[in-house]
Amino acid sequence: MPLADFVHLRTHSAYSLSAGAIKVKELVRLCRAEAMPAVAITDSGNLFGALEFATACIEAGVQPIIGLEIALAAGEAARGQRPSNAHAPSGRNDEPDRIVLLAQNEAGYRNLMDLVSRAYLDGEAGAEPALALAQFATASAGLICLAGGAGGPVGRLLAEGQIEAAETMLGEMKGIFPGRLYVEVQRHGLLDEARSEAGLIDLAYAHDLPLVATNNAFFPDREFHEAHDALLCIAQGRAVADPDRKRQTPHHYFRPAAEMRALFADLPESCDNTLRSPSG
């Protein structure tokens, strides 16, 4: 069976507490079923599943990529001219900007551990662990950064129409992760994705940065969406009918490689780049 021509670089296991609904062994089984040669685990603000994930991948003959989705501190979200009511036009409300870090090698993994420890130790008790962008500068070696798509700082600024601020932010990130910054594009059918995608692509080409396609997978397949939605309600203490609660679309699942290739048929390099060696 030939290997798949796409690799998932943004997946949330059950260790993304009260948000992810893919068990580690199930994630590996999904990769095997799709003949994906590798997969990244990028849980929200923690590395709790790293050991179990690496062990399961090695046993199954899948290359594990250890990663992390990390929130940027509130000061970063205020960059540019964020509306005073904290409600962005994209509808993200006061959700923090998020980026993804992937370990290339042992040094990168050690830096991941250092960064996530700082996020917990420096943050307020009970708050989501977060870091200021400048804190990554001293611990970026061996780390690939995905700029976060529409949910990242560059995409958020673009969705708000702040083109110059978005370019400045991308330049700062490029300086922190030289040769290791990817401009992430996602297509879950969200309004902020539609508002920011063209700008993200333009900035990637203007700054000679590679594009990478991701699907922010929180559950294993489309049929699991309703159950995952119930999980989010329980975590938030909200009712399913609440209009302003956090939710994910039916597209936030572990899409097969063929679906991702079809979804990004106009940007084939964004899928090609998921196959580039993380140890390059």
DRENDREN-404494 format. One record per residue (C-alpha): residue number from 1; residue in one letter; x, y, z. Coordinates in nm, 4 decimals. Example, Ala and Ser with C-alpha at 12.3 -4.5 7.8 and 13.67 -1.06 7.14 Angstrom:
! DRENDREN-404494
atom n=1, res=a, x=1.2300, y=-0.4500, z=0.7800 $
atom n=2, res=s, x=1.3670, y=-0.1060, z=0.7140 $
***
This chain:
! DRENDREN-404494
atom n=1, res=m, x=0.0000, y=0.0000, z=0.0000 $
atom n=2, res=p, x=0.1564, y=0.3334, z=-0.1019 $
atom n=3, res=l, x=0.2085, y=0.5948, z=0.1651 $
atom n=4, res=a, x=-0.0358, y=0.8837, z=0.1903 $
atom n=5, res=d, x=0.0612, y=1.2188, z=0.0377 $
atom n=6, res=f, x=-0.0443, y=1.4229, z=0.3407 $
atom n=7, res=v, x=0.0465, y=1.4226, z=0.7109 $
atom n=8, res=h, x=-0.1578, y=1.5782, z=0.9925 $
atom n=9, res=l, x=0.0448, y=1.8364, z=1.1843 $
atom n=10, res=r, x=-0.2270, y=1.9661, z=1.4168 $
atom n=11, res=t, x=-0.4158, y=1.7055, z=1.6205 $
atom n=12, res=h, x=-0.5641, y=1.7189, z=1.9690 $
atom n=13, res=s, x=-0.5659, y=1.3978, z=2.1668 $
atom n=14, res=a, x=-0.7746, y=1.3319, z=2.4763 $
atom n=15, res=y, x=-0.4894, y=1.5021, z=2.6659 $
atom n=16, res=s, x=-0.6236, y=1.8332, z=2.5348 $
atom n=17, res=l, x=-0.8371, y=1.8245, z=2.8440 $
atom n=18, res=s, x=-1.2111, y=1.8776, z=2.7939 $
atom n=19, res=a, x=-1.1464, y=1.9630, z=2.4288 $
atom n=20, res=g, x=-0.9755, y=1.6761, z=2.2444 $
atom n=21, res=a, x=-1.1573, y=1.3488, z=2.1898 $
atom n=22, res=i, x=-0.9030, y=1.1318, z=2.0074 $
atom n=23, res=k, x=-0.7359, y=0.8691, z=2.2219 $
atom n=24, res=v, x=-0.3646, y=0.8326, z=2.1535 $
atom n=25, res=k, x=-0.3865, y=0.4732, z=2.0306 $
atom n=26, res=e, x=-0.6857, y=0.5654, z=1.8162 $
atom n=27, res=l, x=-0.4846, y=0.8485, z=1.6602 $
atom n=28, res=v, x=-0.2133, y=0.6021, z=1.5641 $
atom n=29, res=r, x=-0.4713, y=0.3579, z=1.4253 $
atom n=30, res=l, x=-0.6146, y=0.6361, z=1.2105 $
atom n=31, res=c, x=-0.2684, y=0.7016, z=1.0678 $
atom n=32, res=r, x=-0.2172, y=0.3342, z=0.9943 $
atom n=33, res=a, x=-0.5570, y=0.3095, z=0.8256 $
atom n=34, res=e, x=-0.4712, y=0.6085, z=0.6063 $
atom n=35, res=a, x=-0.1116, y=0.4928, z=0.5434 $
atom n=36, res=m, x=0.0177, y=0.8216, z=0.6811 $
atom n=37, res=p, x=0.3905, y=0.7850, z=0.7510 $
atom n=38, res=a, x=0.3920, y=1.0345, z=1.0384 $
atom n=39, res=v, x=0.1644, y=1.2427, z=1.2584 $
atom n=40, res=a, x=0.2031, y=1.5286, z=1.5057 $
atom n=41, res=i, x=0.0400, y=1.5565, z=1.8448 $
atom n=42, res=t, x=-0.0297, y=1.9190, z=1.9362 $
atom n=43, res=d, x=-0.2312, y=1.9233, z=2.2547 $
atom n=44, res=s, x=-0.3408, y=2.2521, z=2.4060 $
atom n=45, res=g, x=-0.0810, y=2.3864, z=2.6477 $
atom n=46, res=n, x=0.0623, y=2.0531, z=2.7603 $
atom n=47, res=l, x=0.2858, y=1.7582, z=2.6739 $
atom n=48, res=f, x=0.1018, y=1.5075, z=2.8927 $
atom n=49, res=g, x=0.0536, y=1.2585, z=2.6097 $
atom n=50, res=a, x=0.4033, y=1.2782, z=2.4588 $
atom n=51, res=l, x=0.5435, y=0.9542, z=2.6027 $
atom n=52, res=e, x=0.2338, y=0.7439, z=2.5336 $
atom n=53, res=f, x=0.2111, y=0.8914, z=2.1843 $
atom n=54, res=a, x=0.5765, y=0.8304, z=2.0958 $
atom n=55, res=t, x=0.5607, y=0.4729, z=2.2238 $
atom n=56, res=a, x=0.2401, y=0.3916, z=2.0336 $
atom n=57, res=c, x=0.3758, y=0.5442, z=1.7117 $
atom n=58, res=i, x=0.7040, y=0.3549, z=1.7269 $
atom n=59, res=e, x=0.5239, y=0.0267, z=1.7884 $
atom n=60, res=a, x=0.3020, y=0.0926, z=1.4854 $
atom n=61, res=g, x=0.5812, y=0.2090, z=1.2538 $
atom n=62, res=v, x=0.4554, y=0.5694, z=1.2396 $
atom n=63, res=q, x=0.6966, y=0.8588, z=1.2886 $
atom n=64, res=p, x=0.5908, y=1.0585, z=1.5962 $
atom n=65, res=i, x=0.6191, y=1.4361, z=1.5849 $
atom n=66, res=i, x=0.5957, y=1.5877, z=1.9313 $
atom n=67, res=g, x=0.4328, y=1.9268, z=1.9329 $
atom n=68, res=l, x=0.2270, y=2.1726, z=2.1290 $
atom n=69, res=e, x=-0.0429, y=2.4314, z=2.0673 $
atom n=70, res=i, x=0.0338, y=2.7293, z=2.2899 $
atom n=71, res=a, x=-0.1629, y=3.0466, z=2.3576 $
atom n=72, res=l, x=-0.0009, y=3.3871, z=2.3348 $
atom n=73, res=a, x=-0.0241, y=3.6078, z=2.6412 $
atom n=74, res=a, x=-0.2920, y=3.8753, z=2.6580 $
atom n=75, res=g, x=-0.0424, y=4.1479, z=2.5719 $
atom n=76, res=e, x=0.0144, y=3.9849, z=2.2338 $
atom n=77, res=a, x=-0.3582, y=3.9831, z=2.1603 $
atom n=78, res=a, x=-0.3595, y=4.3589, z=2.2072 $
atom n=79, res=r, x=-0.1030, y=4.4142, z=1.9306 $
atom n=80, res=g, x=-0.2303, y=4.6312, z=1.6482 $
atom n=81, res=q, x=-0.5534, y=4.8186, z=1.7161 $
atom n=82, res=r, x=-0.7803, y=4.5570, z=1.8705 $
atom n=83, res=p, x=-1.1320, y=4.6942, z=1.9247 $
atom n=84, res=s, x=-1.1821, y=4.8204, z=2.2801 $
atom n=85, res=n, x=-1.4720, y=4.5813, z=2.3382 $
atom n=86, res=a, x=-1.2345, y=4.2900, z=2.2616 $
atom n=87, res=h, x=-1.4705, y=4.1545, z=1.9975 $
atom n=88, res=a, x=-1.2870, y=4.1011, z=1.6721 $
atom n=89, res=p, x=-1.4803, y=4.1138, z=1.3439 $
atom n=90, res=s, x=-1.3974, y=3.7460, z=1.2977 $
atom n=91, res=g, x=-1.6205, y=3.6560, z=1.5919 $
atom n=92, res=r, x=-1.3372, y=3.5120, z=1.8002 $
atom n=93, res=n, x=-1.4312, y=3.7348, z=2.0952 $
atom n=94, res=d, x=-1.1525, y=3.7307, z=2.3536 $
atom n=95, res=e, x=-1.0031, y=3.3954, z=2.2523 $
atom n=96, res=p, x=-0.6218, y=3.4182, z=2.2703 $
atom n=97, res=d, x=-0.4089, y=3.3855, z=1.9607 $
atom n=98, res=r, x=-0.2499, y=3.0425, z=1.9303 $
atom n=99, res=i, x=0.0499, y=2.9015, z=1.7462 $
atom n=100, res=v, x=0.1873, y=2.5493, z=1.7069 $
atom n=101, res=l, x=0.5405, y=2.4354, z=1.7865 $
atom n=102, res=l, x=0.6849, y=2.1077, z=1.6552 $
atom n=103, res=a, x=1.0078, y=1.9514, z=1.7808 $
atom n=104, res=q, x=1.2664, y=1.8810, z=1.5110 $
atom n=105, res=n, x=1.5115, y=1.7048, z=1.7393 $
atom n=106, res=e, x=1.6077, y=1.6495, z=2.1029 $
atom n=107, res=a, x=1.7009, y=2.0149, z=2.1512 $
atom n=108, res=g, x=1.3599, y=2.1154, z=2.0262 $
atom n=109, res=y, x=1.1865, y=1.8735, z=2.2611 $
atom n=110, res=r, x=1.3814, y=2.0118, z=2.5554 $
atom n=111, res=n, x=1.2811, y=2.3616, z=2.4541 $
atom n=112, res=l, x=0.9181, y=2.2531, z=2.4329 $
atom n=113, res=m, x=0.9396, y=2.1279, z=2.7906 $
atom n=114, res=d, x=1.1053, y=2.4504, z=2.8999 $
atom n=115, res=l, x=0.8437, y=2.6686, z=2.7306 $
atom n=116, res=v, x=0.5416, y=2.4825, z=2.8605 $
atom n=117, res=s, x=0.6886, y=2.4836, z=3.2116 $
atom n=118, res=r, x=0.7350, y=2.8609, z=3.1907 $
atom n=119, res=a, x=0.3773, y=2.9024, z=3.0682 $
atom n=120, res=y, x=0.2438, y=2.7225, z=3.3768 $
atom n=121, res=l, x=0.4817, y=2.8707, z=3.6319 $
atom n=122, res=d, x=0.4523, y=3.2308, z=3.5111 $
atom n=123, res=g, x=0.0767, y=3.2284, z=3.4573 $
atom n=124, res=e, x=-0.2079, y=3.2929, z=3.6940 $
atom n=125, res=a, x=-0.3521, y=2.9970, z=3.8809 $
atom n=126, res=g, x=-0.6442, y=2.8495, z=3.6926 $
atom n=127, res=a, x=-0.5749, y=3.0496, z=3.3765 $
atom n=128, res=e, x=-0.4824, y=2.8976, z=3.0426 $
atom n=129, res=p, x=-0.1023, y=2.8684, z=3.0169 $
atom n=130, res=a, x=0.0307, y=3.1333, z=2.7790 $
atom n=131, res=l, x=0.3556, y=3.3009, z=2.6786 $
atom n=132, res=a, x=0.4566, y=3.6360, z=2.5339 $
atom n=133, res=l, x=0.6061, y=3.6118, z=2.1858 $
atom n=134, res=a, x=0.9423, y=3.7406, z=2.3106 $
atom n=135, res=q, x=0.9745, y=3.4419, z=2.5448 $
atom n=136, res=f, x=1.0114, y=3.2066, z=2.2495 $
atom n=137, res=a, x=1.3281, y=3.3820, z=2.1325 $
atom n=138, res=t, x=1.5474, y=3.2219, z=2.3992 $
atom n=139, res=a, x=1.4115, y=2.8707, z=2.3430 $
atom n=140, res=s, x=1.3384, y=2.8397, z=1.9723 $
atom n=141, res=a, x=1.6264, y=2.6142, z=1.8649 $
atom n=142, res=g, x=1.5079, y=2.2873, z=1.7188 $
atom n=143, res=l, x=1.1478, y=2.4064, z=1.6912 $
atom n=144, res=i, x=0.9300, y=2.4513, z=1.3845 $
atom n=145, res=c, x=0.6563, y=2.7111, z=1.4246 $
atom n=146, res=l, x=0.3211, y=2.7015, z=1.2469 $
atom n=147, res=a, x=0.1906, y=3.0572, z=1.2563 $
atom n=148, res=g, x=-0.1570, y=2.9541, z=1.3638 $
atom n=149, res=g, x=-0.3746, y=3.0127, z=1.0597 $
atom n=150, res=a, x=-0.6839, y=3.2228, z=1.1235 $
atom n=151, res=g, x=-0.6518, y=3.1476, z=1.4943 $
atom n=152, res=g, x=-0.2978, y=3.2814, z=1.5160 $
atom n=153, res=p, x=-0.1767, y=3.6378, z=1.5651 $
atom n=154, res=v, x=-0.1128, y=3.7056, z=1.1954 $
atom n=155, res=g, x=-0.4452, y=3.5617, z=1.0814 $
atom n=156, res=r, x=-0.6356, y=3.7496, z=1.3506 $
atom n=157, res=l, x=-0.4831, y=4.0825, z=1.2488 $
atom n=158, res=l, x=-0.5594, y=4.0139, z=0.8828 $
atom n=159, res=a, x=-0.9212, y=3.9281, z=0.9644 $
atom n=160, res=e, x=-0.9465, y=4.2629, z=1.1435 $
atom n=161, res=g, x=-0.8091, y=4.4446, z=0.8392 $
atom n=162, res=q, x=-0.4776, y=4.5344, z=1.0060 $
atom n=163, res=i, x=-0.2517, y=4.4427, z=0.7141 $
atom n=164, res=e, x=0.0601, y=4.6323, z=0.8248 $
atom n=165, res=a, x=0.0379, y=4.5012, z=1.1813 $
atom n=166, res=a, x=-0.0016, y=4.1469, z=1.0467 $
atom n=167, res=e, x=0.3112, y=4.1831, z=0.8329 $
atom n=168, res=t, x=0.5054, y=4.3227, z=1.1282 $
atom n=169, res=m, x=0.3952, y=4.0305, z=1.3442 $
atom n=170, res=l, x=0.4975, y=3.7801, z=1.0781 $
atom n=171, res=g, x=0.8374, y=3.9481, z=1.0527 $
atom n=172, res=e, x=0.8885, y=3.9134, z=1.4282 $
atom n=173, res=m, x=0.7987, y=3.5460, z=1.4164 $
atom n=174, res=k, x=1.0291, y=3.4914, z=1.1191 $
atom n=175, res=g, x=1.3134, y=3.6410, z=1.3216 $
atom n=176, res=i, x=1.2458, y=3.4117, z=1.6184 $
atom n=177, res=f, x=1.2156, y=3.0976, z=1.4025 $
atom n=178, res=p, x=1.4580, y=3.1591, z=1.1120 $
atom n=179, res=g, x=1.4066, y=2.9017, z=0.8384 $
atom n=180, res=r, x=1.1546, y=2.7229, z=1.0598 $
atom n=181, res=l, x=0.8370, y=2.9284, z=1.0235 $
atom n=182, res=y, x=0.5419, y=2.8002, z=0.8200 $
atom n=183, res=v, x=0.2321, y=3.0003, z=0.7285 $
atom n=184, res=e, x=-0.0606, y=2.7799, z=0.8222 $
atom n=185, res=v, x=-0.3840, y=2.7690, z=0.6221 $
atom n=186, res=q, x=-0.7033, y=2.5929, z=0.7321 $
atom n=187, res=r, x=-1.0440, y=2.5406, z=0.5739 $
atom n=188, res=h, x=-1.3061, y=2.4427, z=0.8288 $
atom n=189, res=g, x=-1.5645, y=2.6751, z=0.6750 $
atom n=190, res=l, x=-1.5170, y=2.9523, z=0.9318 $
atom n=191, res=l, x=-1.5687, y=3.3196, z=0.8529 $
atom n=192, res=d, x=-1.2344, y=3.4300, z=0.9977 $
atom n=193, res=e, x=-1.0578, y=3.1759, z=0.7751 $
atom n=194, res=a, x=-1.2226, y=3.3258, z=0.4672 $
atom n=195, res=r, x=-1.1287, y=3.6778, z=0.5812 $
atom n=196, res=s, x=-0.7629, y=3.5972, z=0.6433 $
atom n=197, res=e, x=-0.6649, y=3.3314, z=0.3897 $
atom n=198, res=a, x=-0.5801, y=3.5541, z=0.0930 $
atom n=199, res=g, x=-0.3698, y=3.7769, z=0.3167 $
atom n=200, res=l, x=-0.1876, y=3.4804, z=0.4685 $
atom n=201, res=i, x=-0.1031, y=3.3453, z=0.1230 $
atom n=202, res=d, x=0.0124, y=3.6864, z=0.0002 $
atom n=203, res=l, x=0.2356, y=3.7348, z=0.3048 $
atom n=204, res=a, x=0.3810, y=3.3859, z=0.2707 $
atom n=205, res=y, x=0.4801, y=3.4522, z=-0.0910 $
atom n=206, res=a, x=0.6046, y=3.8033, z=-0.0169 $
atom n=207, res=h, x=0.8325, y=3.6797, z=0.2619 $
atom n=208, res=d, x=0.9357, y=3.3544, z=0.0924 $
atom n=209, res=l, x=0.7764, y=3.1426, z=0.3650 $
atom n=210, res=p, x=0.6300, y=2.7956, z=0.3020 $
atom n=211, res=l, x=0.2574, y=2.7361, z=0.3294 $
atom n=212, res=v, x=0.1297, y=2.4340, z=0.5215 $
atom n=213, res=a, x=-0.2242, y=2.2961, z=0.5265 $
atom n=214, res=t, x=-0.3638, y=2.1699, z=0.8546 $
atom n=215, res=n, x=-0.6977, y=2.0479, z=0.9803 $
atom n=216, res=n, x=-0.7390, y=2.1207, z=1.3487 $
atom n=217, res=a, x=-0.8518, y=1.7699, z=1.4448 $
atom n=218, res=f, x=-1.0359, y=1.7368, z=1.7760 $
atom n=219, res=f, x=-1.2318, y=1.4168, z=1.7056 $
atom n=220, res=p, x=-1.1727, y=1.1076, z=1.4910 $
atom n=221, res=d, x=-1.4459, y=1.1334, z=1.2247 $
atom n=222, res=r, x=-1.7375, y=1.3485, z=1.1132 $
atom n=223, res=e, x=-1.9930, y=1.1277, z=1.2923 $
atom n=224, res=f, x=-1.8274, y=1.2108, z=1.6264 $
atom n=225, res=h, x=-1.9098, y=1.5814, z=1.6014 $
atom n=226, res=e, x=-2.2302, y=1.5700, z=1.8064 $
atom n=227, res=a, x=-2.0636, y=1.3797, z=2.0907 $
atom n=228, res=h, x=-1.7696, y=1.6197, z=2.0851 $
atom n=229, res=d, x=-2.0082, y=1.9147, z=2.0972 $
atom n=230, res=a, x=-2.1626, y=1.7670, z=2.4115 $
atom n=231, res=l, x=-1.8133, y=1.7363, z=2.5617 $
atom n=232, res=l, x=-1.7499, y=2.1064, z=2.5004 $
atom n=233, res=c, x=-2.0822, y=2.1954, z=2.6645 $
atom n=234, res=i, x=-1.9975, y=1.9939, z=2.9735 $
atom n=235, res=a, x=-1.6527, y=2.1556, z=2.9933 $
atom n=236, res=q, x=-1.8025, y=2.5048, z=2.9679 $
atom n=237, res=g, x=-2.1066, y=2.4378, z=3.1847 $
atom n=238, res=r, x=-2.3268, y=2.5546, z=2.8959 $
atom n=239, res=a, x=-2.6315, y=2.4213, z=2.7165 $
atom n=240, res=v, x=-2.6187, y=2.2987, z=2.3583 $
atom n=241, res=a, x=-2.8633, y=2.5714, z=2.2569 $
atom n=242, res=d, x=-2.6490, y=2.8560, z=2.3959 $
atom n=243, res=p, x=-2.5666, y=3.0716, z=2.0908 $
atom n=244, res=d, x=-2.2415, y=3.2282, z=2.2139 $
atom n=245, res=r, x=-2.0604, y=2.9243, z=2.3538 $
atom n=246, res=k, x=-1.7379, y=2.7783, z=2.2191 $
atom n=247, res=r, x=-1.7911, y=2.5115, z=1.9555 $
atom n=248, res=q, x=-1.6119, y=2.3337, z=1.6712 $
atom n=249, res=t, x=-1.7436, y=2.2687, z=1.3216 $
atom n=250, res=p, x=-1.8235, y=1.9203, z=1.1857 $
atom n=251, res=h, x=-1.5001, y=1.9571, z=0.9851 $
atom n=252, res=h, x=-1.2656, y=1.9496, z=1.2871 $
atom n=253, res=y, x=-1.1965, y=1.5796, z=1.2448 $
atom n=254, res=f, x=-0.9077, y=1.3624, z=1.1281 $
atom n=255, res=r, x=-0.9618, y=1.4126, z=0.7573 $
atom n=256, res=p, x=-0.8223, y=1.1442, z=0.5241 $
atom n=257, res=a, x=-0.5311, y=1.2471, z=0.3049 $
atom n=258, res=a, x=-0.7448, y=1.2380, z=-0.0109 $
atom n=259, res=e, x=-0.9914, y=1.4834, z=0.1424 $
atom n=260, res=m, x=-0.7137, y=1.7214, z=0.2388 $
atom n=261, res=r, x=-0.5642, y=1.7041, z=-0.1096 $
atom n=262, res=a, x=-0.9043, y=1.7778, z=-0.2639 $
atom n=263, res=l, x=-0.9724, y=2.0595, z=-0.0169 $
atom n=264, res=f, x=-0.6402, y=2.2280, z=-0.1013 $
atom n=265, res=a, x=-0.6248, y=2.1324, z=-0.4696 $
atom n=266, res=d, x=-0.5524, y=2.4973, z=-0.5526 $
atom n=267, res=l, x=-0.2574, y=2.5038, z=-0.3072 $
atom n=268, res=p, x=-0.0878, y=2.1662, z=-0.3562 $
atom n=269, res=e, x=0.2381, y=2.2912, z=-0.2035 $
atom n=270, res=s, x=0.0585, y=2.3394, z=0.1288 $
atom n=271, res=c, x=-0.0021, y=1.9645, z=0.1426 $
atom n=272, res=d, x=0.3402, y=1.8790, z=-0.0024 $
atom n=273, res=n, x=0.5017, y=2.0709, z=0.2836 $
atom n=274, res=t, x=0.3442, y=1.8449, z=0.5462 $
atom n=275, res=l, x=0.5749, y=1.5721, z=0.4157 $
atom n=276, res=r, x=0.8953, y=1.7670, z=0.4677 $
atom n=277, res=s, x=1.1127, y=1.6026, z=0.7302 $
atom n=278, res=p, x=1.0707, y=1.7619, z=1.0753 $
atom n=279, res=s, x=1.4397, y=1.6952, z=1.1365 $
atom n=280, res=g, x=1.5477, y=1.8905, z=0.8289 $
***
